[in-house]
Amino acid sequence: MNFLVVGNITKDLIRTREKEEYSFGGTSYSGITAAQLGYQSRILSRGNNELSEWIKYLQDMGVTVSLQPDRNVTLFVNDYTAGERRQLLLGYTQKIDFTVEDNTDVIHIDPKFQEVGPELVRKAREKCDVLSLDVQGLVRDTKDKHVIGKFWSDREEILPLVDVLKVGKPEISMVSRLRDYKKMCEELHAMGAGIIALTFGNNGSLVYDGEFYELPIFKTKTVDKTGAGDTYGTSLALRYYETGNVLDSALFATAAASFVVEDFGTRKIARRQDVNARYEILKKIKVK
């Protein structure tokens, strides 16, 4: 089974009340998640030699990286000192060129800051069985280096190409003018997207494919929420490729994401057997 994630590996400064530390993230979360779940995993990213040592680590984790040269890396500050994450952007790259010629079972497009455009999505659609998209990097802008949102202007062009659309809590108001979440899902679905997954952090997720599923989180100790959404989106797409069952895939993705928050960076991304254990617990809950 083959998996490709398209989007930038990021260098992140994580700032909490207790400490500051640099880590590498972005599409690393998706790449490692797929490898831990047993896929041949690849990342297509832009960046420079600041990522060299991290790429070696990813290779040790079973992830192949195709790095297109750029003068910059995507560099975020993720500041949790006030509670909810505040983000600053200190560096970003040019757009990624989709140069992949071979077919892939699942492609997950996971941009971090405007490194992906509609043409790349169209090319990716032709090269996979399941195409998923995390919208976050398409609706980010900056003001005085602070990351702010902007409305998803090319959604009508992209949505018909996407089998699985994942929208995180910070991006929800950027993908639709509607404020009723269920009507929002119906609108996005009617515009062409297959499965819609809205994630709300501690308040769980809402998943729609013509039928609604409201899922709670798997409760666990939270240290760093960075990357949990990336693992959720990746796991949702992979499990849907395997089973074709939307509810099953959403429960599995919820279980996979629950591990990531338990430590900083990519340290706690779980293997399939561990994800399965929490998935079996979640299967016993009553889904609305």
ChimeraX attribute file (.defattr): number of C-alpha atoms within 10 A of each C-alpha:
attribute: neighborCount
match mode: 1-to-1
recipient: residues
	/A:1	13
	/A:2	17
	/A:3	25
	/A:4	28
	/A:5	27
	/A:6	29
	/A:7	26
	/A:8	32
	/A:9	29
	/A:10	24
	/A:11	22
	/A:12	23
	/A:13	18
	/A:14	23
	/A:15	17
	/A:16	17
	/A:17	10
	/A:18	7
	/A:19	8
	/A:20	13
	/A:21	11
	/A:22	15
	/A:23	14
	/A:24	20
	/A:25	23
	/A:26	25
	/A:27	28
	/A:28	28
	/A:29	25
	/A:30	34
	/A:31	32
	/A:32	28
	/A:33	30
	/A:34	28
	/A:35	23
	/A:36	20
	/A:37	20
	/A:38	15
	/A:39	20
	/A:40	18
	/A:41	26
	/A:42	27
	/A:43	26
	/A:44	23
	/A:45	29
	/A:46	28
	/A:47	23
	/A:48	16
	/A:49	14
	/A:50	11
	/A:51	17
	/A:52	12
	/A:53	10
	/A:54	17
	/A:55	21
	/A:56	14
	/A:57	12
	/A:58	19
	/A:59	15
	/A:60	10
	/A:61	15
	/A:62	19
	/A:63	26
	/A:64	20
	/A:65	21
	/A:66	15
	/A:67	19
	/A:68	16
	/A:69	15
	/A:70	16
	/A:71	12
	/A:72	16
	/A:73	23
	/A:74	23
	/A:75	22
	/A:76	26
	/A:77	21
	/A:78	21
	/A:79	18
	/A:80	17
	/A:81	14
	/A:82	9
	/A:83	9
	/A:84	10
	/A:85	18
	/A:86	15
	/A:87	19
	/A:88	20
	/A:89	20
	/A:90	18
	/A:91	15
	/A:92	21
	/A:93	21
	/A:94	18
	/A:95	19
	/A:96	23
	/A:97	17
	/A:98	16
	/A:99	12
	/A:100	13
	/A:101	10
	/A:102	7
	/A:103	15
	/A:104	21
	/A:105	18
	/A:106	26
	/A:107	27
	/A:108	30
	/A:109	28
	/A:110	27
	/A:111	27
	/A:112	26
	/A:113	26
	/A:114	19
	/A:115	22
	/A:116	22
	/A:117	15
	/A:118	15
	/A:119	13
	/A:120	18
	/A:121	23
	/A:122	16
	/A:123	16
	/A:124	28
	/A:125	18
	/A:126	13
	/A:127	17
	/A:128	19
	/A:129	14
	/A:130	21
	/A:131	27
	/A:132	29
	/A:133	26
	/A:134	23
	/A:135	22
	/A:136	25
	/A:137	19
	/A:138	26
	/A:139	23
	/A:140	20
	/A:141	16
	/A:142	15
	/A:143	10
	/A:144	9
	/A:145	14
	/A:146	15
	/A:147	18
	/A:148	17
	/A:149	19
	/A:150	15
	/A:151	17
	/A:152	17
	/A:153	13
	/A:154	13
	/A:155	18
	/A:156	13
	/A:157	14
	/A:158	19
	/A:159	21
	/A:160	16
	/A:161	22
	/A:162	23
	/A:163	21
	/A:164	25
	/A:165	26
	/A:166	26
	/A:167	24
	/A:168	19
	/A:169	16
	/A:170	16
	/A:171	24
	/A:172	23
	/A:173	19
	/A:174	20
	/A:175	20
	/A:176	19
	/A:177	10
	/A:178	14
	/A:179	10
	/A:180	9
	/A:181	14
	/A:182	14
	/A:183	12
	/A:184	19
	/A:185	24
	/A:186	17
	/A:187	14
	/A:188	21
	/A:189	21
	/A:190	13
	/A:191	15
	/A:192	17
	/A:193	24
	/A:194	21
	/A:195	23
	/A:196	24
	/A:197	25
	/A:198	22
	/A:199	25
	/A:200	17
	/A:201	15
	/A:202	12
	/A:203	12
	/A:204	14
	/A:205	21
	/A:206	21
	/A:207	22
	/A:208	21
	/A:209	18
	/A:210	13
	/A:211	10
	/A:212	18
	/A:213	17
	/A:214	17
	/A:215	21
	/A:216	20
	/A:217	18
	/A:218	19
	/A:219	10
	/A:220	10
	/A:221	11
	/A:222	14
	/A:223	13
	/A:224	18
	/A:225	21
	/A:226	21
	/A:227	21
	/A:228	25
	/A:229	28
	/A:230	27
	/A:231	29
	/A:232	29
	/A:233	29
	/A:234	34
	/A:235	25
	/A:236	29
	/A:237	27
	/A:238	29
	/A:239	19
	/A:240	23
	/A:241	18
	/A:242	12
	/A:243	10
	/A:244	12
	/A:245	11
	/A:246	23
	/A:247	21
	/A:248	16
	/A:249	22
	/A:250	26
	/A:251	29
	/A:252	26
	/A:253	26
	/A:254	28
	/A:255	27
	/A:256	31
	/A:257	28
	/A:258	25
	/A:259	26
	/A:260	28
	/A:261	22
	/A:262	19
	/A:263	16
	/A:264	18
	/A:265	25
	/A:266	24
	/A:267	13
	/A:268	16
	/A:269	28
	/A:270	22
	/A:271	17
	/A:272	17
	/A:273	11
	/A:274	14
	/A:275	21
	/A:276	16
	/A:277	12
	/A:278	18
	/A:279	22
	/A:280	13
	/A:281	12
	/A:282	20
	/A:283	13
	/A:284	8
	/A:285	11
	/A:286	9
	/A:287	13
	/A:288	9
